[in-house]
Amino acid sequence: MVYLPGLDPIPTDTPAWASGYRLGTEPEQGSLVISQTLRNSTPPAGRAASIKGHPATITQQGSPGAPRSLTWSDGTYTFIVTTGGPPRLSDEELIHVAESLG
Protein backbone atom coordinates (compact mmCIF):
# COMPACT_ATOMS: atom_id res chain seq x y z
CA MET A 1 0.00 0.00 0.00
CA VAL A 2 1.06 3.59 -0.63
CA TYR A 3 0.14 6.33 1.82
CA LEU A 4 -0.41 9.89 0.61
CA PRO A 5 -1.59 12.67 2.91
CA GLY A 6 -5.25 13.46 2.24
CA LEU A 7 -6.14 10.09 0.72
CA ASP A 8 -6.90 6.58 1.94
CA PRO A 9 -4.07 4.08 1.34
CA ILE A 10 -3.92 3.03 -2.31
CA PRO A 11 -2.76 -0.29 -3.78
CA THR A 12 0.75 -0.19 -5.27
CA ASP A 13 -0.62 -1.26 -8.67
CA THR A 14 -2.69 1.96 -8.99
CA PRO A 15 -1.11 4.34 -11.55
CA ALA A 16 0.05 7.48 -9.73
CA TRP A 17 2.67 10.22 -9.82
CA ALA A 18 3.90 12.84 -7.41
CA SER A 19 6.19 15.82 -7.66
CA GLY A 20 7.71 17.61 -4.68
CA TYR A 21 9.13 21.11 -4.27
CA ARG A 22 10.96 22.98 -1.52
CA LEU A 23 9.64 26.37 -0.46
CA GLY A 24 12.34 28.92 0.25
CA THR A 25 16.10 28.89 0.67
CA GLU A 26 16.40 29.16 4.45
CA PRO A 27 17.63 26.23 6.58
CA GLU A 28 14.00 25.55 7.55
CA GLN A 29 12.20 24.93 4.27
CA GLY A 30 8.57 24.28 3.61
CA SER A 31 7.37 21.81 1.03
CA LEU A 32 4.76 21.40 -1.68
CA VAL A 33 3.83 17.97 -3.05
CA ILE A 34 1.41 17.50 -5.95
CA SER A 35 0.11 14.00 -6.63
CA GLN A 36 -2.40 12.38 -8.96
CA THR A 37 -3.81 8.86 -8.88
CA LEU A 38 -5.90 7.04 -11.47
CA ARG A 39 -8.95 6.54 -9.31
CA ASN A 40 -12.07 8.45 -8.42
CA SER A 41 -12.43 8.91 -4.68
CA THR A 42 -14.51 11.01 -2.35
CA PRO A 43 -12.46 13.74 -0.68
CA PRO A 44 -11.96 13.14 3.06
CA ALA A 45 -13.87 15.13 5.67
CA GLY A 46 -12.45 18.62 6.15
CA ARG A 47 -12.95 22.26 5.22
CA ALA A 48 -15.02 22.44 2.02
CA ALA A 49 -13.52 23.98 -1.10
CA SER A 50 -14.10 23.76 -4.86
CA ILE A 51 -11.56 23.17 -7.62
CA LYS A 52 -12.74 23.79 -11.18
CA GLY A 53 -16.32 23.01 -10.10
CA HIS A 54 -15.40 19.78 -8.29
CA PRO A 55 -15.94 19.39 -4.54
CA ALA A 56 -12.68 19.43 -2.59
CA THR A 57 -11.57 19.42 1.03
CA ILE A 58 -8.68 20.85 2.98
CA THR A 59 -7.48 18.57 5.76
CA GLN A 60 -4.80 18.75 8.40
CA GLN A 61 -3.79 15.84 10.56
CA GLY A 62 -2.34 16.26 14.02
CA SER A 63 -0.92 19.48 15.39
CA PRO A 64 -1.30 22.95 13.84
CA GLY A 65 2.19 22.61 12.31
CA ALA A 66 1.37 19.29 10.60
CA PRO A 67 1.12 19.08 6.78
CA ARG A 68 -2.13 20.27 5.23
CA SER A 69 -3.69 18.77 2.09
CA LEU A 70 -6.22 19.80 -0.54
CA THR A 71 -7.91 16.77 -2.14
CA TRP A 72 -10.40 16.55 -5.03
CA SER A 73 -11.45 14.22 -7.83
CA ASP A 74 -12.53 14.99 -11.39
CA GLY A 75 -14.36 11.67 -11.77
CA THR A 76 -11.34 9.81 -13.18
CA TYR A 77 -8.35 11.07 -11.20
CA THR A 78 -7.83 12.08 -7.60
CA PHE A 79 -5.51 15.02 -7.02
CA ILE A 80 -3.77 16.01 -3.79
CA VAL A 81 -1.79 19.19 -3.13
CA THR A 82 0.05 19.00 0.21
CA THR A 83 2.08 21.65 1.99
CA GLY A 84 4.32 21.28 5.02
CA GLY A 85 6.63 23.66 6.70
CA PRO A 86 7.37 26.14 7.96
CA PRO A 87 7.02 28.09 5.80
CA ARG A 88 4.05 26.54 4.10
CA LEU A 89 1.32 27.67 1.75
CA SER A 90 -1.95 29.12 3.01
CA ASP A 91 -5.29 27.49 2.13
CA GLU A 92 -5.82 30.15 -0.53
CA GLU A 93 -2.40 29.43 -2.05
CA LEU A 94 -3.17 25.67 -2.07
CA ILE A 95 -6.38 26.42 -3.99
CA HIS A 96 -4.49 28.70 -6.42
CA VAL A 97 -1.95 25.91 -7.13
CA ALA A 98 -4.77 23.37 -7.63
CA GLU A 99 -6.68 25.68 -9.99
CA SER A 100 -3.53 26.16 -12.08
CA LEU A 101 -2.99 22.44 -12.73
CA GLY A 102 -3.66 21.44 -16.33
C-alpha positions as a printed NumPy array, in Angstrom:
array([[  0.   ,   0.   ,   0.   ],
       [  1.056,   3.588,  -0.633],
       [  0.144,   6.331,   1.822],
       [ -0.41 ,   9.889,   0.613],
       [ -1.594,  12.672,   2.912],
       [ -5.245,  13.464,   2.244],
       [ -6.139,  10.086,   0.721],
       [ -6.904,   6.582,   1.938],
       [ -4.074,   4.078,   1.343],
       [ -3.922,   3.027,  -2.312],
       [ -2.756,  -0.285,  -3.78 ],
       [  0.746,  -0.191,  -5.268],
       [ -0.624,  -1.255,  -8.672],
       [ -2.688,   1.957,  -8.993],
       [ -1.111,   4.342, -11.549],
       [  0.046,   7.481,  -9.732],
       [  2.667,  10.217,  -9.821],
       [  3.899,  12.838,  -7.406],
       [  6.195,  15.825,  -7.665],
       [  7.708,  17.614,  -4.683],
       [  9.127,  21.106,  -4.273],
       [ 10.96 ,  22.984,  -1.522],
       [  9.639,  26.368,  -0.463],
       [ 12.341,  28.915,   0.247],
       [ 16.104,  28.889,   0.669],
       [ 16.397,  29.164,   4.445],
       [ 17.634,  26.23 ,   6.578],
       [ 14.   ,  25.553,   7.549],
       [ 12.205,  24.927,   4.269],
       [  8.574,  24.283,   3.614],
       [  7.37 ,  21.812,   1.027],
       [  4.763,  21.403,  -1.677],
       [  3.831,  17.974,  -3.049],
       [  1.411,  17.503,  -5.946],
       [  0.114,  14.   ,  -6.627],
       [ -2.398,  12.383,  -8.956],
       [ -3.807,   8.858,  -8.88 ],
       [ -5.903,   7.035, -11.47 ],
       [ -8.949,   6.54 ,  -9.312],
       [-12.066,   8.449,  -8.425],
       [-12.426,   8.913,  -4.684],
       [-14.511,  11.005,  -2.353],
       [-12.456,  13.738,  -0.682],
       [-11.965,  13.144,   3.062],
       [-13.874,  15.135,   5.673],
       [-12.45 ,  18.616,   6.151],
       [-12.951,  22.259,   5.219],
       [-15.017,  22.443,   2.021],
       [-13.519,  23.977,  -1.102],
       [-14.1  ,  23.756,  -4.856],
       [-11.559,  23.167,  -7.624],
       [-12.739,  23.795, -11.183],
       [-16.318,  23.007, -10.103],
       [-15.399,  19.777,  -8.295],
       [-15.936,  19.386,  -4.536],
       [-12.68 ,  19.427,  -2.587],
       [-11.573,  19.422,   1.03 ],
       [ -8.677,  20.847,   2.977],
       [ -7.476,  18.574,   5.762],
       [ -4.801,  18.752,   8.4  ],
       [ -3.791,  15.839,  10.563],
       [ -2.338,  16.261,  14.023],
       [ -0.916,  19.48 ,  15.394],
       [ -1.3  ,  22.951,  13.837],
       [  2.189,  22.609,  12.31 ],
       [  1.37 ,  19.293,  10.596],
       [  1.122,  19.082,   6.782],
       [ -2.133,  20.274,   5.229],
       [ -3.689,  18.768,   2.086],
       [ -6.217,  19.797,  -0.535],
       [ -7.911,  16.767,  -2.136],
       [-10.396,  16.551,  -5.035],
       [-11.45 ,  14.223,  -7.833],
       [-12.53 ,  14.994, -11.387],
       [-14.355,  11.674, -11.771],
       [-11.341,   9.808, -13.176],
       [ -8.355,  11.072, -11.201],
       [ -7.833,  12.078,  -7.597],
       [ -5.507,  15.022,  -7.017],
       [ -3.77 ,  16.014,  -3.787],
       [ -1.792,  19.185,  -3.134],
       [  0.048,  19.004,   0.207],
       [  2.084,  21.652,   1.993],
       [  4.325,  21.284,   5.015],
       [  6.63 ,  23.659,   6.702],
       [  7.375,  26.139,   7.956],
       [  7.017,  28.087,   5.803],
       [  4.045,  26.54 ,   4.097],
       [  1.319,  27.674,   1.751],
       [ -1.953,  29.124,   3.011],
       [ -5.285,  27.494,   2.134],
       [ -5.82 ,  30.154,  -0.532],
       [ -2.4  ,  29.427,  -2.046],
       [ -3.169,  25.668,  -2.074],
       [ -6.375,  26.425,  -3.988],
       [ -4.487,  28.699,  -6.423],
       [ -1.949,  25.908,  -7.131],
       [ -4.765,  23.375,  -7.628],
       [ -6.684,  25.679,  -9.986],
       [ -3.526,  26.16 , -12.078],
       [ -2.992,  22.437, -12.731],
       [ -3.656,  21.444, -16.331]])
